[in-house]
Amino acid sequence: TCALSIYVTDLGPGFAIQREFRTAFNYINDCKNCFGILTLLRTISPSQFENGTWKTGGSCVRTSPLAPEEIQDAGGTDMEYRNIQMAEIESARKRGEKIGNRFDVLDVTGAMLMRPDGHPGLHWRNKKKGYSDCVHWCLPGPIDVWNEFLLEVLRRQSHFPLRSR
């Protein structure tokens, strides 16, 4: 008998995220029919599970925003992934400027880290015992800020300034 050993190096999710965004942005900048477009990236929305992930017993039961001293430790891998996104969009931006493409960011990660109370969490009467939904934003307040961020990015990127009434 012959034994065959195959070793696969685990490069982690950060590597996959980097490659995903790099591939997408390269496609946009290499596209012959994509001249002069604006590409917006929304940074990762934090999950905010505490004491584990959704699969390992983590929960998201907060009912108020984080205090300033709590925010520093809240980011973890979410901030790592956000930083990967920011590096990739900056690289795409530099390359895109040379050919007339624009790239900008809707950076929601930091603001949303402060608002673990903006999820349905356990308060949505989910029948699955112990499951807490910290990924979907649906309550008024935090998600509305995304619209404000989007309007600011569009205003900044517009050739014609948006005017208020």
C-alpha angles and dihedrals in degrees: 000000000000121000117209119199120198120189120200118192114225105223094177133232093288090065091049092049091050092050093046094055094039090054093048094047092045089052091053093048092045094047111112092205096047100077116146098006128144117231119195124198122199109206122232118292109228120241095211097202113161127209093015141340126292088270097048103048100280119152141196108205103141117135100189137044119275118268115245092255091053095054095068093065097036100081105069114144092351090068090044090055091044090053090051089052091049093051092050095048091048090053091048091047093055092048094042094052089065092058101034101263122130129210127190139168136238094202106197101149100091095042093048093048086068094055112061086145091070096079129086088239114162091334095083094080094246111183093212103098113237097002114132122188107218098152102066118070113206109138120099116261115038097047091048087064089065089065090052090050091049093051090050093050091048091048091050092048096043121105087211114052115236112244126212119228 
